[in-house]
Amino acid sequence: MLIAMMDIGSMVSPVRLEMVRNKVCKSRASLPGWACVLGLLLFATSSSIPHLYAQALCLCFFMGIAHTFTDMSLAVLIRSWYTSGELRLAESGAASANIWVSLFGTEHTLTFFRSACGTMGVVIAFYWPALAYWKHPGFPETAAWLTQAQRTLIEQRTSKLSEFLNEQQQNTRFTLTVLRNAKLWKMALLQLPVQMARSYITFWPIIFARTLGIEKMTPVWLLVSGTPWLIPAFFQVWNAKPFHNWKTDPGFFPSQITRLQVSSLLAFLGFGIACFTTQKFLLVSALYLMPLHDIGHLTSLFAFLSSPSALFTDPSEVKSAQHFVNAIGFVGTLFGSFMWPLKYDENVYKMASGIQGVAIILSLYAVRFCVLEIASDETARRAGRNVEERKVEEAELITLQGTSETLDAKVY
């Protein structure tokens, strides 16, 4: 619920890309300042959770607004500093890190959140702003520490590789206008049951330990329980480049659907083994097969993350749409925390296999939704732009013809 409130704060934030690009990033103190605000809010939230939950929710809301400032500022800098290959590497590392963060939540989620967020808040509030102030270049012409070669390279990347920075955006509409799009609601509601099914990742260490007869969780067993997720994590890193080209590669979605079906069959094989055997060797083998279903969910996950850019053209609206989808997804995670029991036997595996089956069917439908409906919107918008360009060309041609006739009349 706290994370969902952060997404709501980011969604309704009045921060605009034009404001960040023209004001925030031109000041060397702006990004470190917002990082300091974000860190202090994070530290205050972690301290308020045990006593004042309502106050923690309010702090998370403001934290979402502060996060929008820092996130957009970093996006502007990243788009102008790094190549597409470096961005793919960073995105792959972030995707893999999300799995490991989920694994270490377990049943001590509150303690983990307090310790991790408290430490992170101190680091963000006191250490990172100083480093960001020293290294933050603002714009290349204002950075005193750059060499001439570095400045030339950054200016070249900014002008040639970053249309995101140079194009003029009309940021006149309020952020909540994105909620008028019916397809965004459909996309978010599809995300909810999929995230509910994936919520058992949080309880995976308990499942793993109780299956092997271990009652007391230790850091060693937390690490051991994370090993089955190495395969999906490595697959995310390896599959980052194809996902980057999903709009331009016509064979991308057929290949992803094939991987979805194969990985889902292997995952269901693992659930079936766990339902009908009590031998620990076979159970451990089954536990290594079950996480393969996450590979299938990557298809809908990455499609969801990419599709708001097809629904909206304004970058601020795209950002709001993504946070709205994430907020609905976290509601599914919240419901999932009440769905999984604390005692694990073959009936739990049967229930899990049924839930995963429904989630995989919804993932397939989500991919179809992203490919057909959203792609059709993008095609229609592209056709509209072509019509407008033809009208402009015809108007220019008529103007040229009129000018030519006027000149001919003056000559004769």
GIPE-V195456 format. One record per residue. RES is the residue in one small letter. PHI is phi in radians with two decimals (none if undefined). BURIAL is + if it has 9 or more other ideal C-beta (glycine too) atoms within 8 Angstrom, else -. Layout:
# GIPE-V195456
RES&PHI&BURIAL, RES&PHI&BURIAL
This chain:
# GIPE-V195456
m&none&-, l&-1.12&+, i&-1.18&-, a&-1.08&+, m&-1.15&+, m&-1.08&+, d&-1.12&+, i&-1.12&+, g&-1.07&+, s&-1.18&+, m&-1.20&+, v&-1.57&+, s&-1.09&+, p&-1.37&-, v&-1.18&+, r&-2.09&+, l&-1.08&+, e&-1.06&-, m&-1.12&+, v&-1.13&+, r&-1.21&+, n&-1.64&-, k&-2.13&+, v&-1.12&+, c&-1.31&+, k&-1.52&+, s&-1.92&-, r&-1.21&+, a&-1.57&-, s&-1.23&+, l&-1.11&+, p&-1.06&+, g&-1.12&+, w&-1.21&+, a&-1.13&+, c&-1.15&+, v&-1.07&+, l&-1.08&+, g&-1.14&+, l&-1.13&+, l&-1.13&+, l&-1.13&+, f&-1.16&+, a&-1.16&+, t&-1.15&+, s&-1.13&+, s&-1.41&-, s&-1.59&+, i&-1.02&+, p&-1.19&-, h&-1.89&-, l&-2.20&-, y&-1.20&-, a&-1.11&-, q&-1.13&-, a&-1.11&+, l&-1.11&+, c&-1.11&-, l&-1.11&+, c&-1.13&+, f&-1.08&+, f&-1.21&+, m&-1.11&+, g&-1.10&+, i&-1.15&+, a&-1.11&+, h&-1.12&+, t&-1.11&+, f&-1.04&+, t&-1.16&+, d&-1.14&+, m&-1.18&+, s&-1.11&+, l&-1.13&+, a&-1.11&+, v&-1.09&+, l&-1.17&+, i&-1.12&+, r&-1.12&+, s&-1.67&+, w&-1.83&-, y&-1.92&-, t&-1.40&-, s&-1.13&-, g&-1.13&-, e&-1.16&-, l&-1.15&+, r&-1.09&+, l&-1.12&+, a&-1.15&+, e&-1.14&+, s&-1.15&+, g&-1.10&+, a&-1.15&-, a&-1.12&+, s&-1.20&+, a&-1.13&-, n&-1.07&-, i&-1.12&+, w&-1.20&+, v&-1.11&-, s&-1.11&+, l&-1.15&+, f&-1.55&-, g&-1.25&+, t&0.79&+, e&-1.46&-, h&-1.80&-, t&-1.07&+, l&-1.13&-, t&-1.10&-, f&-1.10&+, f&-1.09&+, r&-1.12&+, s&-1.19&-, a&-1.18&-, c&-1.21&+, g&-1.11&+, t&-1.11&-, m&-1.10&+, g&-1.10&+, v&-1.10&+, v&-1.10&+, i&-1.14&+, a&-1.32&+, f&-2.09&+, y&-1.76&-, w&-1.15&+, p&-0.99&+, a&-1.11&+, l&-1.15&-, a&-1.14&+, y&-1.14&+, w&-1.29&-, k&-1.67&-, h&-1.16&+, p&-1.52&+, g&1.14&+, f&-1.89&-, p&-0.94&+, e&-1.30&-, t&-1.75&+, a&-1.53&+, a&-1.46&-, w&-1.60&-, l&-1.35&+, t&-1.37&-, q&-1.12&-, a&-1.16&-, q&-1.14&-, r&-1.13&+, t&-1.12&-, l&-1.12&-, i&-1.15&+, e&-1.11&+, q&-1.17&-, r&-1.12&+, t&-1.12&+, s&-1.42&-, k&-1.77&-, l&-1.80&-, s&-2.22&+, e&-1.11&-, f&-0.98&+, l&-1.55&+, n&-1.71&-, e&-1.29&-, q&-1.49&-, q&-1.97&+, q&-1.65&-, n&-1.73&+, t&-1.75&-, r&-1.54&-, f&-1.26&-, t&-1.06&+, l&-1.21&-, t&-1.13&-, v&-1.14&+, l&-1.27&-, r&-1.37&-, n&-1.44&+, a&-1.16&-, k&-1.23&+, l&-1.15&+, w&-1.12&+, k&-1.11&+, m&-1.11&+, a&-1.17&+, l&-1.19&-, l&-1.21&+, q&-1.23&+, l&-1.05&+, p&-1.19&+, v&-1.15&+, q&-1.17&+, m&-1.11&+, a&-1.20&+, r&-1.38&+, s&-1.17&+, y&-1.25&+, i&-1.02&+, t&-1.09&+, f&-1.69&+, w&-1.04&+, p&-1.00&+, i&-1.18&+, i&-1.03&+, f&-1.09&+, a&-1.23&+, r&-1.17&+, t&-1.09&+, l&-1.54&+, g&1.44&-, i&-1.73&-, e&-1.69&-, k&-1.77&-, m&-1.47&+, t&-2.19&-, p&-0.99&-, v&-1.12&-, w&-1.23&+, l&-1.10&+, l&-1.17&-, v&-1.11&-, s&-1.19&+, g&-1.44&+, t&-1.09&-, p&-1.08&+, w&-1.55&+, l&-1.11&-, i&-1.10&+, p&-1.06&+, a&-1.14&+, f&-1.14&+, f&-1.14&+, q&-1.07&+, v&-1.11&+, w&-1.21&-, n&-1.65&+, a&-1.16&+, k&-1.16&-, p&-1.03&+, f&-1.16&+, h&-1.14&-, n&-1.90&+, w&-1.17&+, k&-1.39&-, t&-1.80&-, d&-1.66&-, p&-1.18&-, g&-1.63&-, f&-1.17&+, f&-1.19&+, p&-1.02&-, s&-1.18&+, q&-1.20&+, i&-1.15&+, t&-1.10&-, r&-1.11&+, l&-1.05&+, q&-1.17&+, v&-1.14&-, s&-1.13&+, s&-1.17&+, l&-1.09&-, l&-1.14&+, a&-1.12&+, f&-1.17&+, l&-1.08&+, g&-1.11&+, f&-1.09&+, g&-1.12&+, i&-1.08&+, a&-1.17&+, c&-1.34&+, f&-2.11&-, t&-2.54&+, t&-2.12&-, q&-1.28&-, k&-1.14&+, f&-1.08&-, l&-1.22&+, l&-1.13&+, v&-1.11&+, s&-1.06&+, a&-1.13&+, l&-1.17&+, y&-1.43&+, l&-1.52&+, m&-1.03&+, p&-1.13&+, l&-1.11&+, h&-1.11&+, d&-1.15&+, i&-1.07&+, g&-1.13&+, h&-1.20&+, l&-1.03&+, t&-1.05&+, s&-1.21&+, l&-1.08&+, f&-1.21&+, a&-1.13&+, f&-1.13&+, l&-1.18&-, s&-1.64&+, s&-1.23&+, p&-0.97&+, s&-1.18&-, a&-1.51&+, l&-1.48&+, f&-2.30&+, t&-1.81&-, d&-1.32&+, p&-1.03&-, s&-1.17&+, e&-1.21&+, v&-1.04&+, k&-1.11&+, s&-1.10&+, a&-1.10&+, q&-1.12&+, h&-1.18&+, f&-1.12&+, v&-1.10&+, n&-1.13&+, a&-1.10&+, i&-1.12&+, g&-1.10&+, f&-1.20&+, v&-1.09&+, g&-1.09&+, t&-1.11&+, l&-1.11&+, f&-1.11&+, g&-1.12&+, s&-1.17&+, f&-1.65&-, m&-1.64&-, w&-1.61&+, p&-1.36&-, l&-1.57&-, k&-1.89&-, y&-1.97&+, d&-2.52&-, e&-1.13&-, n&-1.15&-, v&-1.14&+, y&-1.16&+, k&-1.13&+, m&-1.12&-, a&-1.11&+, s&-1.12&+, g&-1.14&-, i&-1.14&+, q&-1.14&+, g&-1.08&+, v&-1.11&+, a&-1.12&+, i&-1.19&+, i&-1.08&-, l&-1.15&+, s&-1.10&+, l&-1.07&+, y&-1.16&+, a&-1.11&+, v&-1.10&+, r&-1.07&-, f&-1.08&+, c&-1.17&+, v&-1.29&+, l&-1.49&-, e&-1.26&-, i&-1.23&+, a&-1.11&+, s&-1.15&-, d&-1.09&+, e&-1.14&+, t&-1.12&-, a&-1.12&-, r&-1.16&+, r&-1.14&-, a&-1.13&-, g&-1.10&-, r&-1.13&-, n&-1.12&-, v&-1.11&-, e&-1.11&-, e&-1.12&-, r&-1.15&-, k&-1.11&-, v&-1.12&-, e&-1.11&-, e&-1.13&-, a&-1.13&-, e&-1.13&-, l&-1.13&-, i&-1.11&-, t&-1.10&-, l&-1.13&-, q&-1.13&-, g&-1.11&-, t&-1.13&-, s&-1.12&-, e&-1.13&-, t&-1.11&-, l&-1.14&-, d&-1.10&-, a&-1.13&-, k&-1.20&-, v&-1.21&-, y&-1.51&-
